[in-house]
Amino acid sequence: MTTSLQEITEIEEQYQLATYKKMPIVAERGEGVWIYTSGGERYLDLYGGHAVAGTGHCHPHVVKAIREQSEKLLFYSNLVYSGTRARAAEKLVSVAPDSLTKAFFCNSGTEANENAMRMARFATGRENIITFGGGFHGRTADAISATFLGKYREIGKPNVPGHLKAEFGDIESVRLVADESVAAIMLEPIQSMAGVKMAEPTFYRELRRLCDERGIILIYDEVQTGVGRTGDWFFAGSAAGNCVVPDIISLAKSLGSGVPVGACLVNERIASHIKENDLGTTFGGGMIAMAAVTATLEAIEIDRMLENVRDVESYLRERLKEIEQVVSVHGRGFLLGLEFAESAKAVHEGLLAQRIITGTSSDAKVLRLLPPLCLQKEQVDLFVESLRKT
Ligand SMILES: Cc1ncc(COP(=O)(O)O)c(C=O)c1O
């Protein structure tokens, strides 16, 4: 079997398109907050594979559910009913804000956003979607056209028509473009890739009010903030977001603990406009993904991970005060941006040399942490000590 870093690197580079800058690690096994390499080294994973490992790597409850389901039925589409799908939909709706009563399952974050925008267009009969500078919504045609971050719209050219831009946190900039052509306002409530940026709590309330006044659908892209990451099940409905509940939430990333799955949660107003064949996808709602969704949500409850996120976030913030190079800490829960006075690249590399995986962002000064929701205080201590050395 091929195991060495060099051999595997060479083969991947020969046979895979070079679309990502990779760390020099061959990930072979994962357990909780740890990744083990083919060389037997252990890395503390504060990035969770792009925010996917919410329940930690290979949570036993999730692994068991996937294994058991795989022995019964790997897949059947939405042309049949399924107990596994029924349980996942019921469980997901049960943890959502009360007004979000129905789920649509798909396979990724970009697909969830495409469907969210489509539903808003169905519900209003309007075409335009307002999104924000700094927001990231995915790489398929409509989602990338809604992404006013860096060069993404450029990559996605020719862009889909029907997209308008406003400034995150600036309600006046939204008012200016929110006319009767606008179907939806869509936002990442915490802009992750932009450097973990949050708006003032009043901004979310004002957006909700504006949408209600002008008949516009409010969509939260909770692909990163959802499923417990902020210490609440969702940013929607949370005190941090001024208890604002949107009409649609889009989800993906950690929803299946690593099994690809996306979802939209919608309210009755939206649901009433969706008819047979308006939306669809072959793999959405497949049994393996659905077993993973239910088990993921159960694991978060069983291990009291929401409480853990809040508790360990406070501890981490307290300990980070010891590191004077960290000039501020943005975000909430386990979606945190550590801002340095200078580029965070050297810090990222220095931590990696000490076997700690973190993330960068499109703001060069911001180091991003998106650890599993089961991160413990002793691992925070290890991180802070390594940061000090770096
Ligand atoms: C906020 C947000 N929305 C959408 C997406 C797209 O998700 P996916 O890569 O699953 O298509 C991402 C991915 O990073 C994201 O962070």
Ligand as a Chemical Component Dictionary entry (heavy atoms), coordinates in Angstrom:
data_LIG
# 
_chem_comp.id                   LIG 
_chem_comp.type                 NON-POLYMER 
_chem_comp.pdbx_formal_charge   0 
_chem_comp.three_letter_code    LIG 
# 
loop_
_chem_comp_atom.comp_id 
_chem_comp_atom.atom_id 
_chem_comp_atom.alt_atom_id 
_chem_comp_atom.type_symbol 
_chem_comp_atom.charge 
_chem_comp_atom.model_Cartn_x 
_chem_comp_atom.model_Cartn_y 
_chem_comp_atom.model_Cartn_z 
_chem_comp_atom.pdbx_ordinal 
LIG C1 C1 C 0 -21.176 30.446 3.694  1  
LIG C2 C2 C 0 -21.015 29.436 2.600  2  
LIG N1 N1 N 0 -22.016 29.258 1.729  3  
LIG C3 C3 C 0 -21.924 28.343 0.740  4  
LIG C4 C4 C 0 -20.799 27.576 0.578  5  
LIG C5 C5 C 0 -20.728 26.564 -0.518 6  
LIG O1 O1 O 0 -20.816 25.290 0.013  7  
LIG P1 P1 P 0 -20.330 24.028 -0.836 8  
LIG O2 O2 O 0 -18.857 24.106 -0.963 9  
LIG O3 O3 O 0 -20.804 22.837 -0.024 10 
LIG O4 O4 O 0 -21.015 24.107 -2.153 11 
LIG C6 C6 C 0 -19.728 27.729 1.470  12 
LIG C7 C7 C 0 -18.500 26.932 1.308  13 
LIG O5 O5 O 0 -17.456 27.243 1.793  14 
LIG C8 C8 C 0 -19.843 28.690 2.500  15 
LIG O6 O6 O 0 -18.859 28.878 3.369  16 
# 
loop_
_chem_comp_bond.comp_id 
_chem_comp_bond.atom_id_1 
_chem_comp_bond.atom_id_2 
_chem_comp_bond.value_order 
_chem_comp_bond.pdbx_ordinal 
LIG C1 C2 SING 1  
LIG C2 N1 SING 2  
LIG C2 C8 DOUB 3  
LIG N1 C3 DOUB 4  
LIG C3 C4 SING 5  
LIG C4 C5 SING 6  
LIG C4 C6 DOUB 7  
LIG C5 O1 SING 8  
LIG O1 P1 SING 9  
LIG P1 O2 DOUB 10 
LIG P1 O3 SING 11 
LIG P1 O4 SING 12 
LIG C6 C7 SING 13 
LIG C6 C8 SING 14 
LIG C7 O5 DOUB 15 
LIG C8 O6 SING 16 
# 
